[in-house]
Amino acid sequence: MKIQWRLRMAAAQREVWTGTELRRLLAEKAGLELSSASVSALFTKEPSQVKMTTLAALCTALECTPNDLIEVDTTPVERPLSPPRPVADLAQAASFRGRSMPPL
């Protein structure tokens, strides 16, 4: 799975070009006061986590949806198929742990 932070693109599409403009919009439209450093980090870096209240405020300020800010690729990761272990290996592994197999 791949996640891409698209705040800068969403802001640019709404003609918000700087962190200062975004900070003003967040305060005016959403009532969220963030520091200049916090807004700059959101604007320039991909965050590892985002508070739901911050996400909601960004959507309110930019008049967008979370889908405009976060792009998620849910393509399943392909894993190599491992061959099934032979029964003899399973019995050996069980005896190694000090357990015996139940009678057949």
TIZAKE-59910 format. One record per atom (N, C-alpha, C, O): residue number from 1; residue in one letter; chain; atom name; x negated, y, z negated. Coordinates in pm, 1 decimal. Example, Ala and Ser with C-alpha at 12.3 -4.5 7.8 and 13.67 -1.06 7.14 Angstrom:
% TIZAKE-59910
R pos code unit site       c1       c2       c3
R   1    A    A    N  -1319.0   -569.0   -780.0
R   1    A    A   CA  -1230.0   -450.0   -780.0
R   1    A    A    C  -1320.0   -330.0   -780.0
R   1    A    A    O  -1423.6   -331.9   -846.5
R   2    S    A    N  -1285.0   -225.0   -708.0
R   2    S    A   CA  -1367.0   -106.0   -714.0
R   2    S    A    C  -1290.0      3.0   -787.0
R   2    S    A    O  -1340.9    113.8   -803.9
END
This chain:
% TIZAKE-59910
R pos code unit site       c1       c2       c3
R   1    M    A    N    -85.0   -116.6      0.0
R   1    M    A   CA      0.0      0.0      0.0
R   1    M    A    C    -90.1    123.6      0.0
R   1    M    A    O   -192.8    126.8    -67.8
R   2    K    A    N    -51.2    222.8     75.1
R   2    K    A   CA   -127.5    347.1     84.1
R   2    K    A    C    -34.3    464.1     55.6
R   2    K    A    O     76.6    471.0    108.5
R   3    I    A    N    -80.4    555.4    -28.0
R   3    I    A   CA     -1.3    673.3    -63.5
R   3    I    A    C    -78.1    797.2    -19.7
R   3    I    A    O   -197.8    809.0    -45.9
R   4    Q    A    N     -9.3    890.0     47.1
R   4    Q    A   CA    -73.2   1012.4     93.9
R   4    Q    A    C      1.7   1132.8     38.4
R   4    Q    A    O    123.8   1142.7     50.4
R   5    W    A    N    -73.3   1223.7    -22.1
R   5    W    A   CA    -18.1   1347.4    -79.2
R   5    W    A    C    -10.0   1450.8     32.4
R   5    W    A    O   -111.4   1484.8     93.3
R   6    R    A    N    109.5   1500.6     59.1
R   6    R    A   CA    130.8   1589.2    173.2
R   6    R    A    C    178.6   1728.9    131.8
R   6    R    A    O    247.8   1795.4    208.8
R   7    L    A    N    143.1   1773.2     13.0
R   7    L    A   CA    187.1   1904.6    -35.2
R   7    L    A    C    139.4   2016.9     56.7
R   7    L    A    O    216.7   2106.3     91.1
R   8    R    A    N     13.7   2012.5     95.9
R   8    R    A   CA    -40.1   2120.2    178.8
R   8    R    A    C     36.5   2131.6    310.7
R   8    R    A    O     66.1   2242.2    355.9
R   9    M    A    N     68.6   2017.9    372.3
R   9    M    A   CA    142.9   2017.9    499.1
R   9    M    A    C    285.2   2068.7    477.6
R   9    M    A    O    335.1   2149.6    555.8
R  10    A    A    N    350.6   2020.9    371.1
R  10    A    A   CA    487.5   2064.8    342.9
R  10    A    A    C    491.5   2215.8    316.4
R  10    A    A    O    583.0   2284.9    361.3
R  11    A    A    N    392.6   2265.6    244.0
R  11    A    A   CA    387.0   2409.5    215.3
R  11    A    A    C    362.9   2488.6    343.8
R  11    A    A    O    427.0   2591.2    366.6
R  12    A    A    N    271.3   2441.5    427.1
R  12    A    A   CA    240.2   2512.2    551.9
R  12    A    A    C    361.8   2517.6    644.1
R  12    A    A    O    384.3   2617.9    711.9
R  13    Q    A    N    439.4   2410.4    646.4
R  13    Q    A   CA    559.8   2408.4    730.4
R  13    Q    A    C    661.1   2512.3    683.0
R  13    Q    A    O    748.6   2553.5    759.1
R  14    R    A    N    649.1   2554.2    557.9
R  14    R    A   CA    738.7   2655.5    503.1
R  14    R    A    C    667.0   2789.6    487.4
R  14    R    A    O    713.0   2878.5    415.7
R  15    E    A    N    554.0   2802.0    555.8
R  15    E    A   CA    473.9   2923.6    559.0
R  15    E    A    C    424.5   2967.9    421.5
R  15    E    A    O    418.1   3087.1    391.5
R  16    V    A    N    389.9   2869.7    339.1
R  16    V    A   CA    324.3   2895.2    211.3
R  16    V    A    C    180.3   2850.5    231.7
R  16    V    A    O    152.5   2731.2    243.2
R  17    W    A    N     88.7   2947.2    236.1
R  17    W    A   CA    -48.6   2918.2    277.7
R  17    W    A    C   -148.9   2911.4    164.1
R  17    W    A    O   -256.0   2852.7    179.9
R  18    T    A    N   -116.2   2970.4     49.6
R  18    T    A   CA   -215.5   2974.5    -59.3
R  18    T    A    C   -156.0   2919.8   -188.5
R  18    T    A    O    -34.4   2909.9   -204.8
R  19    G    A    N   -246.4   2884.8   -279.3
R  19    G    A   CA   -204.2   2840.2   -411.3
R  19    G    A    C   -133.6   2950.7   -487.7
R  19    G    A    O    -42.7   2924.0   -566.3
R  20    T    A    N   -175.0   3075.1   -464.9
R  20    T    A   CA   -112.2   3190.2   -531.4
R  20    T    A    C     34.2   3202.2   -489.7
R  20    T    A    O    121.3   3226.4   -573.3
R  21    E    A    N     61.0   3185.4   -360.4
R  21    E    A   CA    199.9   3190.4   -312.2
R  21    E    A    C    282.2   3076.3   -371.3
R  21    E    A    O    396.7   3095.6   -412.1
R  22    L    A    N    222.7   2958.1   -375.2
R  22    L    A   CA    293.6   2842.0   -430.1
R  22    L    A    C    321.1   2862.3   -579.0
R  22    L    A    O    430.2   2831.1   -626.9
R  23    R    A    N    223.5   2914.0   -651.5
R  23    R    A   CA    241.4   2939.1   -795.3
R  23    R    A    C    355.7   3037.3   -820.0
R  23    R    A    O    436.3   3018.4   -911.1
R  24    R    A    N    361.9   3143.8   -737.0
R  24    R    A   CA    470.0   3242.6   -750.7
R  24    R    A    C    604.8   3178.1   -723.2
R  24    R    A    O    700.6   3202.0   -796.8
R  25    L    A    N    614.0   3096.4   -618.0
R  25    L    A   CA    740.1   3028.1   -585.8
R  25    L    A    C    783.0   2933.4   -697.8
R  25    L    A    O    900.8   2927.0   -733.0
R  26    L    A    N    686.7   2860.3   -753.0
R  26    L    A   CA    718.6   2768.7   -863.1
R  26    L    A    C    778.0   2844.7   -982.0
R  26    L    A    O    873.4   2798.4  -1044.5
R  27    A    A    N    722.1   2959.4  -1012.1
R  27    A    A   CA    773.0   3040.2  -1124.2
R  27    A    A    C    909.1   3100.6  -1092.6
R  27    A    A    O    999.3   3097.3  -1176.3
R  28    E    A    N    924.8   3156.3   -971.3
R  28    E    A   CA   1049.4   3225.3   -935.8
R  28    E    A    C   1165.9   3129.7   -912.9
R  28    E    A    O   1274.8   3149.9   -966.5
R  29    K    A    N   1143.1   3026.6   -833.9
R  29    K    A   CA   1253.8   2938.9   -794.1
R  29    K    A    C   1278.5   2822.7   -888.2
R  29    K    A    O   1391.7   2776.6   -902.6
R  30    A    A    N   1171.2   2774.7   -953.0
R  30    A    A   CA   1187.6   2653.9  -1034.8
R  30    A    A    C   1164.0   2679.2  -1183.2
R  30    A    A    O   1189.1   2591.4  -1265.7
R  31    G    A    N   1116.3   2797.6  -1217.7
R  31    G    A   CA   1093.0   2828.6  -1358.8
R  31    G    A    C    976.0   2752.1  -1418.6
R  31    G    A    O    970.1   2734.5  -1540.3
R  32    L    A    N    882.3   2706.2  -1335.5
R  32    L    A   CA    767.2   2630.7  -1383.9
R  32    L    A    C    642.5   2718.3  -1376.1
R  32    L    A    O    603.8   2763.8  -1268.5
R  33    E    A    N    580.7   2741.1  -1490.9
R  33    E    A   CA    457.7   2819.7  -1498.8
R  33    E    A    C    340.4   2723.3  -1504.5
R  33    E    A    O    322.1   2652.7  -1603.7
R  34    L    A    N    261.7   2720.4  -1399.1
R  34    L    A   CA    140.8   2638.6  -1396.4
R  34    L    A    C     19.8   2730.7  -1386.1
R  34    L    A    O     28.8   2840.4  -1330.9
R  35    S    A    N    -92.9   2685.4  -1439.3
R  35    S    A   CA   -215.3   2764.4  -1428.5
R  35    S    A    C   -262.7   2766.4  -1283.6
R  35    S    A    O   -225.3   2680.8  -1203.4
R  36    S    A    N   -344.0   2863.6  -1252.4
R  36    S    A   CA   -400.8   2873.0  -1117.5
R  36    S    A    C   -481.0   2747.5  -1084.4
R  36    S    A    O   -476.9   2698.3   -971.6
R  37    A    A    N   -553.5   2696.3  -1182.9
R  37    A    A   CA   -634.6   2576.3  -1161.5
R  37    A    A    C   -546.6   2454.6  -1131.5
R  37    A    A    O   -580.3   2372.9  -1045.9
R  38    S    A    N   -434.7   2443.0  -1201.8
R  38    S    A   CA   -343.7   2329.8  -1178.8
R  38    S    A    C   -282.1   2335.1  -1039.7
R  38    S    A    O   -273.3   2233.1   -971.3
R  39    V    A    N   -239.9   2453.1   -998.3
R  39    V    A   CA   -181.3   2469.3   -865.5
R  39    V    A    C   -287.1   2443.9   -759.0
R  39    V    A    O   -259.7   2379.9   -657.5
R  40    S    A    N   -406.2   2493.6   -782.1
R  40    S    A   CA   -515.4   2471.9   -687.0
R  40    S    A    C   -546.2   2322.9   -672.3
R  40    S    A    O   -568.5   2274.3   -561.4
R  41    A    A    N   -547.6   2251.0   -784.0
R  41    A    A   CA   -573.8   2107.3   -779.7
R  41    A    A    C   -464.0   2034.3   -703.4
R  41    A    A    O   -493.1   1944.9   -623.9
R  42    L    A    N   -338.7   2071.0   -726.4
R  42    L    A   CA   -227.5   2009.5   -652.9
R  42    L    A    C   -237.5   2038.7   -503.7
R  42    L    A    O   -204.6   1954.5   -420.1
R  43    F    A    N   -282.9   2157.8   -472.5
R  43    F    A   CA   -288.3   2204.8   -334.1
R  43    F    A    C   -404.7   2143.5   -256.1
R  43    F    A    O   -393.3   2118.6   -136.1
R  44    T    A    N   -515.6   2119.5   -324.0
R  44    T    A   CA   -636.7   2078.1   -252.6
R  44    T    A    C   -676.4   1932.3   -271.6
R  44    T    A    O   -752.7   1879.2   -190.9
R  45    K    A    N   -627.2   1866.0   -375.6
R  45    K    A   CA   -668.3   1728.2   -404.2
R  45    K    A    C   -547.2   1636.0   -404.0
R  45    K    A    O   -433.4   1680.9   -418.2
R  46    E    A    N   -572.9   1507.1   -387.7
R  46    E    A   CA   -466.6   1407.5   -398.4
R  46    E    A    C   -459.2   1363.1   -544.2
R  46    E    A    O   -552.8   1300.1   -593.5
R  47    P    A    N   -350.7   1394.4   -614.1
R  47    P    A   CA   -343.3   1359.4   -756.2
R  47    P    A    C   -325.6   1209.1   -775.8
R  47    P    A    O   -268.1   1141.0   -690.9
R  48    S    A    N   -375.3   1158.2   -888.4
R  48    S    A   CA   -355.4   1017.0   -919.9
R  48    S    A    C   -217.2    995.6   -982.2
R  48    S    A    O   -163.1    885.0   -978.9
R  49    Q    A    N   -161.6   1101.3  -1038.1
R  49    Q    A   CA    -25.5   1095.9  -1092.2
R  49    Q    A    C     34.6   1235.8  -1091.6
R  49    Q    A    O    -37.0   1335.8  -1096.1
R  50    V    A    N    167.3   1241.0  -1086.0
R  50    V    A   CA    239.4   1368.2  -1086.3
R  50    V    A    C    359.4   1352.8  -1178.5
R  50    V    A    O    434.7   1256.0  -1167.0
R  51    K    A    N    377.5   1447.1  -1269.2
R  51    K    A   CA    495.5   1443.3  -1356.6
R  51    K    A    C    620.8   1462.7  -1272.6
R  51    K    A    O    620.4   1536.7  -1174.3
R  52    M    A    N    726.5   1396.2  -1312.0
R  52    M    A   CA    853.1   1408.4  -1239.4
R  52    M    A    C    903.6   1552.4  -1242.6
R  52    M    A    O    962.3   1599.1  -1144.9
R  53    T    A    N    881.8   1623.3  -1353.3
R  53    T    A   CA    926.5   1762.5  -1361.5
R  53    T    A    C    848.7   1850.5  -1263.3
R  53    T    A    O    904.3   1943.3  -1204.7
R  54    T    A    N    720.5   1820.6  -1246.2
R  54    T    A   CA    639.3   1896.2  -1149.6
R  54    T    A    C    684.7   1866.2  -1007.6
R  54    T    A    O    695.6   1956.7   -924.9
R  55    L    A    N    711.2   1739.4   -979.7
R  55    L    A   CA    759.2   1700.2   -847.0
R  55    L    A    C    892.6   1768.6   -816.0
R  55    L    A    O    912.8   1819.9   -705.9
R  56    A    A    N    982.1   1768.8   -912.9
R  56    A    A   CA   1112.3   1834.0   -893.8
R  56    A    A    C   1095.1   1984.2   -871.6
R  56    A    A    O   1164.1   2042.9   -788.3
R  57    A    A    N   1003.6   2046.3   -945.7
R  57    A    A   CA    979.5   2190.4   -929.6
R  57    A    A    C    920.9   2220.8   -791.8
R  57    A    A    O    959.6   2318.9   -728.4
R  58    L    A    N    828.0   2137.3   -745.3
R  58    L    A   CA    772.0   2156.9   -611.4
R  58    L    A    C    880.7   2146.5   -504.7
R  58    L    A    O    884.8   2225.6   -410.5
R  59    C    A    N    968.5   2047.7   -521.0
R  59    C    A   CA   1077.9   2030.5   -424.5
R  59    C    A    C   1172.6   2149.9   -427.6
R  59    C    A    O   1220.2   2193.7   -322.9
R  60    T    A    N   1200.2   2202.3   -545.3
R  60    T    A   CA   1287.4   2318.8   -557.9
R  60    T    A    C   1221.8   2442.3   -496.2
R  60    T    A    O   1285.3   2515.9   -420.7
R  61    A    A    N   1095.1   2464.3   -528.6
R  61    A    A   CA   1025.2   2582.6   -478.6
R  61    A    A    C   1009.7   2580.7   -326.9
R  61    A    A    O   1022.5   2684.2   -261.5
R  62    L    A    N    982.2   2462.4   -271.0
R  62    L    A   CA    959.5   2453.1   -126.9
R  62    L    A    C   1084.9   2412.6    -48.7
R  62    L    A    O   1082.6   2401.5     73.8
R  63    E    A    N   1193.7   2390.8   -122.3
R  63    E    A   CA   1319.0   2346.9    -60.8
R  63    E    A    C   1294.4   2224.9     28.5
R  63    E    A    O   1321.7   2225.9    148.5
R  64    C    A    N   1241.8   2120.2    -35.1
R  64    C    A   CA   1210.7   1997.0     36.7
R  64    C    A    C   1250.5   1877.5    -49.2
R  64    C    A    O   1309.5   1894.4   -156.0
R  65    T    A    N   1219.0   1759.4     -3.8
R  65    T    A   CA   1247.0   1637.3    -79.4
R  65    T    A    C   1114.3   1572.3   -117.6
R  65    T    A    O   1010.9   1607.0    -60.6
R  66    P    A    N   1114.9   1479.7   -211.9
R  66    P    A   CA    991.3   1407.9   -245.8
R  66    P    A    C    929.0   1338.0   -124.4
R  66    P    A    O    806.9   1324.3   -116.9
R  67    N    A    N   1011.7   1294.2    -30.1
R  67    N    A   CA    958.7   1230.2     91.1
R  67    N    A    C    874.0   1326.2    173.8
R  67    N    A    O    787.2   1281.8    249.0
R  68    D    A    N    897.3   1456.7    161.6
R  68    D    A   CA    815.6   1554.6    232.4
R  68    D    A    C    678.4   1570.6    166.6
R  68    D    A    O    582.9   1613.2    231.4
R  69    L    A    N    668.9   1536.4     37.9
R  69    L    A   CA    545.6   1556.3    -37.8
R  69    L    A    C    461.7   1429.8    -51.1
R  69    L    A    O    339.2   1436.6    -61.2
R  70    I    A    N    527.7   1315.1    -51.0
R  70    I    A   CA    457.5   1188.0    -71.3
R  70    I    A    C    491.7   1093.6     42.3
R  70    I    A    O    608.7   1064.8     67.6
R  71    E    A    N    389.9   1046.4    109.4
R  71    E    A   CA    410.0    947.8    216.1
R  71    E    A    C    358.0    813.4    164.3
R  71    E    A    O    241.6    801.1    126.4
R  72    V    A    N    445.4    713.8    163.4
R  72    V    A   CA    408.7    582.5    112.0
R  72    V    A    C    415.2    481.2    225.0
R  72    V    A    O    518.6    465.9    290.0
R  73    D    A    N    304.7    412.4    247.9
R  73    D    A   CA    298.8    304.6    345.5
R  73    D    A    C    317.8    174.2    268.5
R  73    D    A    O    230.8    133.8    191.4
R  74    T    A    N    430.7    109.4    289.5
R  74    T    A   CA    462.5    -12.7    214.4
R  74    T    A    C    434.3   -140.0    294.0
R  74    T    A    O    490.1   -245.8    264.8
R  75    T    A    N    348.0   -129.4    393.9
R  75    T    A   CA    310.7   -247.1    470.7
R  75    T    A    C    243.4   -346.7    376.9
R  75    T    A    O    148.5   -311.2    307.0
R  76    P    A    N    291.7   -471.9    374.4
R  76    P    A   CA    230.4   -570.9    284.3
R  76    P    A    C     83.2   -594.3    319.0
R  76    P    A    O     44.3   -593.9    435.8
R  77    V    A    N      4.8   -614.1    217.3
R  77    V    A   CA   -136.7   -642.2    235.5
R  77    V    A    C   -151.4   -788.4    273.7
R  77    V    A    O    -96.6   -876.7    207.6
R  78    E    A    N   -225.7   -813.5    380.6
R  78    E    A   CA   -246.1   -951.9    421.6
R  78    E    A    C   -355.9  -1012.6    336.9
R  78    E    A    O   -464.0   -955.6    322.0
R  79    R    A    N   -326.6  -1129.4    281.5
R  79    R    A   CA   -425.4  -1201.1    201.9
R  79    R    A    C   -457.5  -1331.1    273.5
R  79    R    A    O   -368.2  -1394.8    329.3
R  80    P    A    N   -583.0  -1370.8    272.4
R  80    P    A   CA   -616.4  -1497.3    336.3
R  80    P    A    C   -551.3  -1612.1    260.6
R  80    P    A    O   -547.5  -1613.3    137.5
R  81    L    A    N   -500.9  -1707.1    335.3
R  81    L    A   CA   -438.8  -1822.7    273.0
R  81    L    A    C   -547.2  -1914.5    218.6
R  81    L    A    O   -638.5  -1953.4    291.4
R  82    S    A    N   -537.4  -1948.7     91.9
R  82    S    A   CA   -633.8  -2042.0     35.0
R  82    S    A    C   -574.8  -2182.2     45.7
R  82    S    A    O   -456.0  -2201.9     20.4
R  83    P    A    N   -656.7  -2278.6     82.9
R  83    P    A   CA   -604.2  -2414.6     95.8
R  83    P    A    C   -561.8  -2466.9    -41.0
R  83    P    A    O   -623.5  -2432.9   -141.9
R  84    P    A    N   -457.2  -2549.4    -45.5
R  84    P    A   CA   -414.1  -2603.2   -175.1
R  84    P    A    C   -523.7  -2689.6   -234.9
R  84    P    A    O   -595.5  -2759.3   -163.2
R  85    R    A    N   -535.9  -2684.4   -366.7
R  85    R    A   CA   -637.0  -2763.5   -435.8
R  85    R    A    C   -594.6  -2909.3   -440.4
R  85    R    A    O   -477.8  -2939.0   -465.4
R  86    P    A    N   -686.9  -2999.4   -416.8
R  86    P    A   CA   -652.9  -3142.2   -426.5
R  86    P    A    C   -613.9  -3178.8   -568.5
R  86    P    A    O   -656.3  -3114.0   -664.2
R  87    V    A    N   -532.5  -3283.6   -581.8
R  87    V    A   CA   -483.7  -3328.3   -712.5
R  87    V    A    C   -599.3  -3369.0   -801.7
R  87    V    A    O   -593.4  -3345.6   -922.4
R  88    A    A    N   -704.3  -3429.0   -747.3
R  88    A    A   CA   -819.4  -3470.8   -827.2
R  88    A    A    C   -884.0  -3351.7   -895.7
R  88    A    A    O   -924.9  -3362.0  -1011.3
R  89    D    A    N   -894.2  -3237.3   -825.7
R  89    D    A   CA   -951.4  -3116.5   -885.0
R  89    D    A    C   -865.7  -3065.7   -999.7
R  89    D    A    O   -917.9  -3019.5  -1101.2
R  90    L    A    N   -733.3  -3074.3   -983.8
R  90    L    A   CA   -642.6  -3029.8  -1090.3
R  90    L    A    C   -658.7  -3116.1  -1214.1
R  90    L    A    O   -660.5  -3064.7  -1325.9
R  91    A    A    N   -670.6  -3247.7  -1195.1
R  91    A    A   CA   -687.3  -3338.1  -1308.7
R  91    A    A    C   -820.0  -3311.3  -1378.5
R  91    A    A    O   -827.1  -3313.3  -1501.4
R  92    Q    A    N   -924.6  -3286.4  -1301.2
R  92    Q    A   CA  -1055.7  -3258.3  -1358.1
R  92    Q    A    C  -1051.8  -3126.2  -1436.1
R  92    Q    A    O  -1110.2  -3116.8  -1544.1
R  93    A    A    N   -984.9  -3026.3  -1383.3
R  93    A    A   CA   -973.4  -2897.6  -1450.3
R  93    A    A    C   -896.5  -2911.8  -1581.1
R  93    A    A    O   -930.8  -2848.5  -1681.0
R  94    A    A    N   -792.5  -2995.0  -1580.4
R  94    A    A   CA   -713.4  -3016.0  -1701.6
R  94    A    A    C   -795.7  -3088.2  -1807.3
R  94    A    A    O   -788.9  -3053.1  -1925.1
R  95    S    A    N   -873.5  -3188.4  -1767.2
R  95    S    A   CA   -953.6  -3261.6  -1864.7
R  95    S    A    C  -1066.3  -3174.5  -1917.4
R  95    S    A    O  -1108.4  -3191.3  -2031.8
R  96    F    A    N  -1115.5  -3082.7  -1837.5
R  96    F    A   CA  -1220.0  -2990.9  -1879.7
R  96    F    A    C  -1170.1  -2902.3  -1994.1
R  96    F    A    O  -1247.6  -2865.9  -2082.5
R  97    R    A    N  -1042.3  -2868.0  -1992.6
R  97    R    A   CA   -984.5  -2784.4  -2098.3
R  97    R    A    C   -946.7  -2866.7  -2220.5
R  97    R    A    O   -895.7  -2811.8  -2318.1
R  98    G    A    N   -970.9  -2998.1  -2216.8
R  98    G    A   CA   -939.2  -3082.8  -2330.2
R  98    G    A    C   -797.5  -3134.8  -2328.4
R  98    G    A    O   -750.2  -3187.2  -2429.3
R  99    R    A    N   -730.2  -3122.2  -2219.7
R  99    R    A   CA   -592.9  -3171.8  -2208.4
R  99    R    A    C   -590.5  -3290.4  -2113.8
R  99    R    A    O   -671.9  -3300.8  -2022.0
R 100    S    A    N   -497.6  -3377.6  -2137.6
R 100    S    A   CA   -483.0  -3491.3  -2047.3
R 100    S    A    C   -357.7  -3472.8  -1964.7
R 100    S    A    O   -265.2  -3401.5  -2003.5
R 101    M    A    N   -356.7  -3538.4  -1850.2
R 101    M    A   CA   -239.2  -3534.2  -1763.3
R 101    M    A    C   -132.4  -3623.9  -1823.2
R 101    M    A    O   -165.9  -3725.2  -1884.5
R 102    P    A    N     -5.8  -3590.4  -1807.9
R 102    P    A   CA    101.4  -3677.5  -1857.0
R 102    P    A    C    103.0  -3808.0  -1775.7
R 102    P    A    O     58.7  -3809.6  -1660.9
R 103    P    A    N    153.8  -3916.9  -1834.6
R 103    P    A   CA    158.1  -4043.7  -1762.5
R 103    P    A    C    251.1  -4033.4  -1641.0
R 103    P    A    O    352.0  -3962.9  -1643.1
R 104    L    A    N    213.8  -4105.3  -1536.6
R 104    L    A   CA    294.5  -4104.9  -1415.4
R 104    L    A    C    402.5  -4207.4  -1421.5
R 104    L    A    O    480.3  -4220.7  -1327.1
END
